[in-house]
Amino acid sequence: MAPPAVTTRAIAARPWPGPDPPGTADHGGRMFKALQKVFRGPSKPPPLITGHRVRDQEQIVSLLIQIHQAHVLLSVSVADHEGHFSSALLGIYEEHGFVVLDELTPEAGHRLLLREQKVEVAGRLEGVEFRFDTRLQEAREKSGIAFYKMDLPQEIHYRQRRKDFRIQSRGLTTRFHGLRGKGQRQILKGYVNDLSRKGIGLILQDHVHLVQGEVLPSCIIKLPGTEEIAFSMEVRFCRYNQQQQVTRVGGRFRDIDPQSLRKISRVINRLERANARRLHRG
């Protein structure tokens, strides 16, 4: 298996297939130096993000690296067209001015991107909403899966949203267990990746196909500092990431008691305060 593509600023989840971008004759030497930087760790902490509009290139690339490393599910939309499409950030090529996005799903998003070229990309990084505009440079396909070379964004809108908070998944400390109904009795295991007062985002360990609208009748999570919380969940989206070999699921709480909702709100409030202190430290 070929090693992942590396730039001096980020590791791509998989290499940009085909010839190296222009000016990469010394790609091997730069790759070695970049790997040294990665394994040694950053020489300085990520630049502090200030304000709602991030225009400094160093800050933009720092945000993109964090988005990539956190495996954030991206929502992609096209102006004057209804609907949102799912994708993921596969790679960052700062030196050559582009990023690589995974195939848009549903498939209508792929056709729309090829026709309209320009999209808005949005998501949440540790509870903070972000969005940016980007334009298609080139679309390619490998093993039947499309992916896109997109302009490196010139500006990222980055702001806190009080009603949602993304629980950090480092260490996989917030485990999830669920059970499928309708006679399937399939046990689902994973961890919490995204949490709000109305729903939950999960990363499941196996390749699971859940149908939108399906209800998981028995789910359990244990948030930091709380007892186990039980609920049922309505599936809102399900996407298998072939590269990472995990299934991403988003769901809405159903049949959850008020006391459990209060526990979730307290945890979210505590994490929001800690996140705000971290963001404004320094």
N, C-alpha and C positions, 0 to 999 in steps of 0.2 A: 504493500500500500504506500502510495506516495506521501511524503511528509506534508503537513499543512503549510499553506502559503504564509509567509511572515513578512510584515513590514516593520519598520523601526518603531511603529507606534502600536501595532495590534497584531494578534494572530487571527487569521481567517479560519472559519470553521472548515472550509475545504478550499483548495486552490482554485483560482480562476482558470478554467480549462482553456487550453490553446496557447498560442505564443505569449511570452511575457510582454507586459506593456512596454511601450517605447522607452529606451534609455535604461534597460535593465540588463545590460551585458554582464555586469558584475553582480548579478543577482545572488549567486552562491556565496560570495564574500559578505555581502550585506546581510544575507540570511543568517550566516554564522554569527555575525556581530549582534544581530537582532535577538537571536536565541540566547546569546550571552546575557543581554539586557533583561530578557524575560525571566531567566532562571535566577539571575542575581537579585531580581526585584527592582522596583522603580527607584531611581536615584533620588527622587523627591516626591512628596505626596501629590496627588492630583490637584490641579489648580482649583481654587475656590470659585464656585459658580455664584455669581452675583447678578441680581436683576432677573426680569422675566424674559428678556430677549438676549440670547447668548450669540455674540457675533465674533468673539475672539476665536481664531482657528484652534489654538491650543485647548481652549475650553470645549469647543465643539468636538474635537477628536477625543478628548477625555470622556465626555458624555457618551459618545458612540462606543468607546471601548467598554464602558460600564454596561451599556445596553446589551452589547454582544455577550459579555461575560455572564450577565444575569439571565440570558436566554429569554429576553422579554418578547412576548407575543405582540406583534405589531398589527395595527389596524390601518389599512390603506384605503383611501377614498379619492375620487376624482370629482373635480368641481362640476356642478350642474348635473351630476348623475347620482341617483339614489343608490344606497347600499354601501357596505363596508366589506373589505376583503382581508383575510389573514395572511401574514407573512412573517419572516424572521430575518434578522441581520446576520449574514453569513461571513462577511469579511469587510475589512476597512483598508483601503489602499490610499493613504494620505498623500504619499509622494506623487501619485498619478491622478489624484483628484476624483476618485470614485469609491463607492461602496457596492457591495453585492447583496441583493435581496433574494430570498427564497421565492419559490413559485407562489403566485397568488391563488387563494382558494376562497370561494368556489371558482370554477374554471372561467366564468364570465369575467372575472377580474383580469385574467390574463389577456383576453381579447380586448378588453377596454384599455388596458395599459398600452398595448401595441398600437392602438388607434389614437389615443389621446396624448401619450408620451409623458405628460406631467401629472404627478400625484401628490397628495398630502399623506404623510406617515405620522401616526400617533401611537402613544402607548403610555405606560406608567412605569417609572423606575423608582422602587422603594417608596411608593406612595405619591411620588411627584409626577404630575402629568407633563408630557412633552409632545411636541409636534414640529414637523418641519416639512418644507416643500423640496421636491427633488424631481429631476427629469431623467428619462430613460436615455442612456447612451447606446446600449446594445442588449439584445435578448439572446440567450442561448439555451440549449437543452442537453442534458446528459442522462442516459438511462431512463428516458421518458419523463424526466422532471425538468421543468423550466426554471431558470434563474436569470437575474437581471443586473446588468452593470448600470448603476445610477450615479448621477452627479453627487459629489460630496456636498452636503448642505452648507449654505453660506450663513444660515441663521437657524437657531433652534429656540422655539418658545418653550419655556420651562417654568412651571408654576405648581405650587402646592394645591392639592384638592382635599378639603377637609373630610369629605364623607367616605373616602376610600384610603386605605393604607396598605402598601405592599409589605408583607412580612418578609424579612430577609430569610432566604432559604439556605444560607451558608450553614453547613453542618447538618442539614436536613433534620432540624430539631423538632419541627411540627409535623408529626406523622398523621397520615389519614388512612382509615380503613373503611371500606364500604361494601355493600352487598347488592348485587343486581336482583331484581325481582322477576316476576312472570315465569317462574319455574326454572330460571337459569341458574340461580344460586351461585353465581360466580363471585368470588371474593376479590376485591380490588384493593391494592396497596400502593401508597405513594406518600407524597408530602404536600403541605400547603405552600403555594407559591404566591397567592394573591388573596387578600381578604378585605371585605367591606362589610357594612352593616346589613347588606341585602344579599350577599352571595359570596362565592369562594372560587378561587382558581387553583387547580391541582396539577401536579405532574405525577403521572402514574408510571410505575416501573415497567409495565409490559405493554405490548401492542394490543390495545383494546379499541373496539369500534362501538361507540355509544351513539345513539340516535338522538337528534335534537328533539326535545320534548319528553324524552324518556325520564322516568323518575326512579332514582335509587332510593329504596324505601328505608334503608338502615345505614347511616354514616356516623362515624365517630372521629373527632379530633381532640387533641389535648393541647391547649394553648399554654404558653408560659404562665405559671402562677395560678392556674385554674384547674378544676377537676375536668374529667372528660365531658365533652359536649356532644350530645346526640341530636340528629336531625335527619330529615329526608331532603333530597336535593333534586331539582329539575335541571336536566342537562340543557345548556344553552348553546354550547359548541364543543366539538371534539376534533382534535387534529393530531395525527401521528407524525412525529419528527423523525424521519428516516436516518438523518445524519447522527442525531443524538440518541436515537433508539428509545425515546420516551413518548408518552401520549399526554398531550395537554388538554385539559378539560376545564371549562367554565360552567358554573352552575348557580342557580338561585335557591336560596333557602326555602324549604317548605316544612311544615309541621315541626317548627322549632319553638320552644316555650319562651315566654318573656324573660325569665331569669337567665337563660342561656344567651339571649340577645344582649342583655345588660352586661354579662361577662365579656362578650365579644367587644362591645362598645368601650368598656374599661381598658381592655388590652389595646385596642386601636388608639385610644386617647393617650395611653402611656407611651406607646411606640411613636406616635406623632410628636409628642413633646421631646422625646429622645432624638428623633430625626431632625427636628427644628434646631436643637442645640448643636447637633453635629454639622448641619448645613451652615450655621452662622458662627461656628467656632473660628477663632483666629482674628 
